[in-house]
Amino acid sequence: MDQIKIGKFIAETRKEQGITQLDLAERLGISNKTISKWECGNGMPDYAVMESLCNILKINVNELLSGERLPSQDYHKKAEENMMNLMQESSENYKREKKEMLLVIVGIVALLFWVVLVIFMCGGVSAIGNFIDVPTFTCTITIAVLVIATAGMLKDFGKAFQIAIKKDISVSKQQVHRSLLAIKTAILGVNIGGVLSFSIGLVVSLKVWSGTGNEPETLPVWIAVAFLGIVYGLVATLILIPVYMRLKGKLIEE
């Protein structure tokens, strides 16, 4: 599909309706930067929002994918062509994203291994007993939940697991799309929580250590505990990625 042509068509029909990029973004529940990206030909509307976009612009999906108004005699021919192109692009994008996610998982596992190695180097064999630190875990999860709640996606986050686990569940594409966004927000949240927990833990560790007589051998153990925030964030990401890919596959199946 010609993304540049489609982008220009979106811009033209939007202006015909007297709608700004910001207005269109608000009505679709997305950012105006996404609208700008479409109109510059650097991306395509997700099929979860295509129907709403077409209703607002007073065009049909076939015209949107063609990037032009279609006379009735060309409609059916273009419809079949666009459907085949859309299915092919969706399949290719899904395969490409699976490969990218696999690389991300490998990278996370490698980083996790490095962090765990640092913890053992700092705390020695005894550090294994510190891998469960309730304050650090609570801080990481609380920050992640606050990020999801602030985005107004707690309900969609819970729904994501229901959709991913139950194969026979019937949900709309819009719900799957919202759940996808919730999982992406959760991944961002757990990693923000992990980094902030590490920062807070490091400050607290140095403060506690300075108040214990500055015993050199105890400082590495405190630092090892602080690193657990990052560990929890990475582990949570590894758990959430399969859920994200299952939801992505659900969209392709439909």
C-alpha positions in Angstrom: 0.0 0.0 0.0 1.1 3.5 -0.8 1.4 5.1 2.7 2.3 8.5 1.4 -0.8 8.5 -0.8 -3.0 7.3 2.0 -1.5 9.9 4.4 -2.3 12.8 1.9 -5.8 11.4 1.6 -6.3 11.4 5.3 -5.1 15.0 5.5 -7.3 16.1 2.6 -10.5 14.5 4.0 -9.8 15.7 7.5 -9.5 19.3 6.2 -12.7 18.8 4.2 -14.5 18.0 7.4 -12.9 21.1 9.1 -11.2 18.9 11.7 -7.8 19.6 13.2 -5.2 16.9 13.9 -5.8 17.5 17.6 -9.6 17.2 17.3 -9.2 13.9 15.3 -6.7 12.5 17.8 -9.0 13.3 20.7 -12.0 11.6 19.0 -10.0 8.5 18.2 -8.3 8.4 21.7 -4.8 8.6 20.3 -2.1 11.3 20.2 -2.0 14.0 17.6 1.6 12.9 16.8 0.2 9.7 15.5 -2.1 11.6 13.2 0.8 13.6 12.0 2.8 10.4 11.4 0.0 9.0 9.3 -0.4 12.1 7.2 3.4 12.3 6.5 3.2 8.7 5.2 5.3 7.3 8.1 2.7 4.9 9.3 -0.7 3.4 8.8 -3.8 3.6 11.0 -4.3 0.5 13.1 -7.3 -1.5 12.0 -8.7 -1.2 15.5 -9.3 2.5 14.8 -9.9 2.3 11.0 -13.7 2.1 11.2 -14.0 5.1 13.6 -11.5 7.1 11.5 -13.6 6.4 8.3 -16.8 7.4 10.1 -15.3 10.7 11.2 -13.8 11.5 7.7 -17.0 10.3 6.0 -15.2 7.7 3.8 -15.2 4.0 3.7 -12.3 1.6 4.6 -11.8 0.7 0.9 -11.3 4.4 0.0 -8.9 4.9 3.0 -6.7 1.9 1.9 -6.8 3.1 -1.7 -5.9 6.7 -0.7 -8.6 8.1 -3.0 -12.3 8.4 -3.7 -13.5 5.4 -5.7 -16.1 5.3 -8.4 -18.6 2.5 -8.0 -17.3 0.5 -11.0 -13.8 0.2 -9.4 -15.0 -0.5 -5.8 -15.2 -4.3 -5.7 -11.9 -4.7 -7.6 -10.1 -2.4 -5.2 -11.8 -4.0 -2.2 -10.3 -7.4 -3.0 -6.9 -5.9 -3.8 -6.8 -3.9 -0.6 -8.0 -6.8 1.6 -5.2 -9.0 0.2 -2.6 -6.3 0.7 -3.8 -5.6 4.3 -3.7 -9.3 5.2 -0.2 -9.6 3.8 1.1 -6.5 5.6 -0.5 -7.6 8.8 1.1 -11.0 8.6 4.5 -9.6 7.7 4.3 -7.0 10.5 3.4 -9.7 13.0 6.3 -11.9 11.9 8.7 -8.9 12.1 7.4 -7.9 15.5 7.8 -11.5 16.8 11.5 -11.5 15.7 12.0 -8.1 17.3 10.4 -9.3 20.5 12.6 -12.4 20.5 15.6 -10.1 20.3 14.2 -8.0 23.2 13.8 -11.1 25.3 17.3 -12.2 24.6 18.5 -8.8 25.5 16.5 -8.7 28.7 17.8 -12.2 29.7 21.4 -11.1 29.0 20.8 -7.9 31.1 19.2 -9.8 33.8 22.1 -12.2 33.9 24.5 -9.3 34.2 22.5 -7.7 37.0 22.3 -11.0 38.9 26.0 -11.4 38.4 26.6 -7.9 39.8 24.4 -8.8 42.8 26.4 -11.9 43.5 29.7 -10.0 43.1 28.5 -7.4 45.6 26.8 -9.6 48.1 28.5 -13.0 47.6 26.7 -16.3 47.9 24.8 -15.0 50.8 23.1 -12.5 48.5 20.8 -15.2 47.2 18.8 -14.8 50.4 18.3 -11.1 49.5 16.6 -11.8 46.2 13.2 -11.5 47.9 13.1 -8.0 49.3 9.5 -7.0 50.2 10.1 -3.2 50.3 11.8 -3.1 46.9 9.3 -5.4 45.3 6.4 -3.4 46.8 7.9 -0.1 45.6 8.4 -1.5 42.1 4.9 -2.8 41.7 3.3 0.2 43.3 5.0 2.6 40.9 3.9 0.4 37.9 0.3 0.3 39.1 0.3 4.0 39.5 1.5 4.5 35.9 -1.2 2.2 34.6 -3.9 3.8 36.8 -2.8 7.3 35.8 -3.2 6.2 32.1 -6.7 5.0 33.0 -5.9 1.4 31.9 -6.3 -0.7 35.0 -9.5 -2.4 33.7 -8.0 -3.0 30.2 -4.8 -4.4 31.9 -6.9 -7.0 33.7 -8.9 -7.8 30.6 -5.6 -8.4 28.7 -4.8 -11.5 30.7 -8.4 -12.8 30.3 -8.1 -12.4 26.5 -4.7 -14.0 26.3 -5.5 -17.0 28.4 -9.0 -17.9 27.2 -9.0 -18.9 23.5 -12.8 -18.9 23.0 -13.4 -15.5 24.5 -15.3 -13.1 22.2 -14.1 -9.4 22.4 -14.1 -6.5 20.0 -11.0 -5.4 18.2 -11.2 -2.1 20.0 -11.0 -4.0 23.4 -8.0 -6.0 22.2 -6.3 -2.8 21.0 -7.0 -1.1 24.4 -5.6 -4.1 26.2 -2.5 -4.0 24.0 -1.9 -0.4 25.0 -2.4 -1.4 28.6 0.2 -4.1 28.4 2.7 -1.7 26.7 2.0 0.9 29.5 2.5 -1.8 32.1 5.9 -2.8 30.6 6.9 0.9 30.7 5.5 1.1 34.3 7.4 -1.9 35.7 10.7 -0.7 34.2 10.1 2.9 35.5 9.3 1.3 38.9 12.4 -0.9 38.8 14.7 2.1 38.0 13.1 4.3 40.6 13.2 1.5 43.2 16.9 1.0 42.5 17.5 4.7 42.9 15.6 4.9 46.1 17.2 1.7 47.4 20.6 3.0 46.6 20.0 6.3 48.5 18.6 4.4 51.5 21.4 1.8 51.4 24.1 4.5 51.5 22.2 6.3 54.3 21.8 3.1 56.4 25.4 2.1 55.7 26.7 5.4 56.8 24.8 5.0 60.1 26.3 1.6 60.8 29.9 2.7 61.3 30.8 2.7 57.6 31.8 -1.0 57.7 33.3 -1.5 54.1 32.2 -5.2 53.9 28.5 -4.3 54.4 28.2 -1.7 51.6 28.3 -4.2 48.7 25.4 -6.2 50.3 23.3 -3.0 50.5 24.0 -2.2 46.9 23.1 -5.7 45.9 19.7 -5.3 47.5 19.2 -2.0 45.7 19.7 -3.7 42.3 16.7 -5.9 43.0 14.4 -3.2 41.7 15.9 -3.6 38.3 15.7 -7.4 38.5 11.9 -7.2 39.4 11.3 -4.8 36.5 13.1 -7.1 34.0 11.3 -10.2 35.2 7.9 -8.5 35.0 8.7 -7.5 31.4 9.6 -11.1 30.5 6.1 -12.1 31.9 4.2 -9.4 30.0 5.8 -9.8 26.6 4.1 -13.2 25.9 0.8 -11.6 26.8 1.5 -8.7 24.4 2.3 -11.1 21.6 -0.8 -13.2 22.3 -3.0 -10.2 22.0 -1.2 -9.1 18.8 -1.9 -12.5 17.3 -5.5 -12.2 18.4 -5.8 -9.1 16.2 -4.3 -10.9 13.2 -6.6 -13.9 13.6 -9.6 -11.6 13.5 
